[in-house]
């Protein structure tokens, strides 16, 4: 079966998306590394825990929230645990699950990193968009994410 090739408009849009998903994480990672010594994924993990009730989430939920695999999260959690930023323990409600909890040191790190990260996000993304474009970007992101998640689901 022949593939349904992208037309010129789709091809141009696709190239822009690929450029965006390559360049933006690199820029955000650079800012976080320079200012906080964190990777972008580490920041997402700490940020998700900072917003969770009692600063605690099950590892599976944390992986979903941080947009990463459980395997990747386990490696990062081990690194953050060694650095004193989070702790892990069995979930007393379900021994098969592990809970990750943000420590006071982790709170301090993510709280110090957040202003610079938000400034970079604002400068790189939202300052370039109108309010209408921001709303459209959110809608597009939701649609594409649902498509990706449907593809991953059995």
C-alpha positions in Angstrom: 0.0 0.0 0.0 1.4 3.4 -1.0 1.7 6.0 1.8 -0.5 9.0 1.7 2.2 11.6 1.1 2.0 15.0 2.7 0.9 17.8 0.4 3.1 20.9 0.3 1.1 22.7 3.0 1.2 19.7 5.3 4.9 19.3 4.6 5.6 22.9 5.5 3.6 22.6 8.7 5.2 19.4 9.7 8.7 20.8 9.2 7.8 23.7 11.5 6.4 21.4 14.1 9.6 19.2 14.0 11.7 22.4 14.3 9.6 23.5 17.3 9.7 20.2 19.2 13.5 20.1 18.7 14.4 23.7 19.4 12.1 24.6 22.3 13.1 21.7 24.6 16.8 22.5 23.9 16.3 26.1 24.8 14.4 25.4 28.0 16.9 22.7 29.0 19.7 25.1 28.5 18.1 27.7 30.7 17.3 25.2 33.5 20.8 23.7 33.4 22.5 27.2 33.5 20.3 28.6 36.3 19.4 25.5 38.4 21.5 22.5 37.4 18.3 20.6 36.4 17.3 18.9 33.3 13.9 19.8 31.8 12.5 16.3 32.8 13.8 16.7 36.4 12.1 20.1 36.6 8.8 18.5 35.4 9.1 15.8 38.0 9.8 18.2 40.9 7.2 20.7 39.6 4.5 17.9 39.5 5.3 16.9 43.0 5.3 20.5 44.2 1.7 20.8 43.0 0.5 17.4 44.3 -1.4 17.0 47.6 1.2 16.4 50.4 3.8 16.8 47.6 3.3 13.0 46.9 2.3 11.0 43.8 2.4 7.4 42.8 5.3 6.8 40.4 3.0 5.8 37.6 0.9 9.0 37.9 4.1 11.0 38.2 5.4 9.5 35.0 2.2 10.4 33.2 2.2 13.9 34.6 5.8 14.5 33.7 5.3 13.1 30.2 7.8 10.3 30.5 8.0 6.5 30.8 8.1 4.8 34.2 11.6 3.5 33.3 12.9 7.0 32.6 11.2 8.3 35.7 12.8 5.6 37.8 16.3 6.6 36.7 15.6 10.3 37.3 13.9 9.6 40.7 17.0 7.6 41.8 19.2 10.6 40.8 17.0 13.1 42.5 16.8 10.9 45.6 20.6 10.8 45.8 20.6 14.6 45.6 18.1 14.7 48.5 15.2 16.2 46.4 12.7 13.4 46.7 12.1 10.2 48.6 10.4 6.9 47.5 8.6 4.4 49.6 6.0 1.7 49.0 2.4 2.9 48.9 0.7 1.6 52.1 -2.6 1.5 50.2 -1.2 -0.7 47.4 2.1 -2.5 48.0 2.6 -2.9 44.3 3.0 0.9 43.9 5.7 3.3 44.9 5.1 6.8 46.2 7.5 9.7 45.4 7.5 12.6 47.8 9.2 16.0 47.3 11.6 16.8 50.2 12.1 20.2 51.7 15.4 20.5 49.7 13.5 19.5 46.5 10.9 22.2 47.3 13.7 24.8 47.7 15.3 23.8 44.3 12.0 23.8 42.3 10.9 27.0 43.9 14.1 28.7 43.0 14.1 27.3 39.5 10.4 28.2 38.7 10.8 32.0 38.2 13.6 31.6 35.6 11.8 28.7 33.8 8.5 30.6 33.6 10.3 33.7 32.3 11.9 31.5 29.6 8.6 29.9 28.7 6.9 33.4 28.5 9.8 34.8 26.4 10.1 31.9 24.0 6.4 31.0 23.6 3.8 33.3 24.9 5.3 36.7 24.1 5.3 35.6 20.4 1.6 34.8 20.4 -1.7 36.7 20.6 -4.3 35.5 23.2 -6.2 33.9 20.3 -3.1 32.1 19.1 -2.5 30.9 22.7 -6.0 29.4 22.8 -5.5 27.8 19.4 -2.1 26.4 20.4 -3.8 24.8 23.5 -6.5 23.3 21.3 -4.0 22.0 18.8 -1.8 20.5 21.5 -4.9 18.8 23.0 -5.9 17.3 19.7 -2.4 16.0 18.8 -1.8 14.6 22.3 -5.1 12.7 22.2 -4.1 11.3 18.8 -0.7 10.2 20.2 -2.3 8.7 23.3 -4.9 6.8 21.2 -2.0 5.4 19.1 -0.2 4.2 22.3 -3.3 2.6 23.9 -3.9 -1.1 23.0 
